[in-house]
Amino acid sequence: MFVREVLPNYMIGMLSLPVHSTPYLLRVVSDVLEKHLDDNFLKEIFKSMLKEKPQLITALYASSKVGTRRVDKHISTKERRKFEIQEGQSS
């Protein structure tokens, strides 16, 4: 129960920082998501938080291409396409 009470507040604080442009913070957010996505209660809270941060969703997708794919399966197809288009334009 402690995690369910504290972790959402921790993530609110993390998401108020420029996480999408700071690799270390991005890794911390990614690790928190990966560890706690099995909890449906937290998963729904995280999904609602991430809907407000499209840049972070794109950054999480990009970082998951390099490392684990666990976060990747929770990112919508629309966001994936958006990232792939942006990635193609920057090449």
Sequence and secondary structure as in RCSB ss.txt:
>XXXX:A:sequence
MFVREVLPNYMIGMLSLPVHSTPYLLRVVSDVLEKHLDDNFLKEIFKSMLKEKPQLITALYASSKVGTRRVDKHI
STKERRKFEIQEGQSS
>XXXX:A:secstr
 HHHHHHHHHHHHHHTS GGG HHHHHHHHHHHHHHTT HHHHHHHHHHHHT HHHHHHHHHHHHHS STTGGGS
 HHHHHHHHHHHHHH 
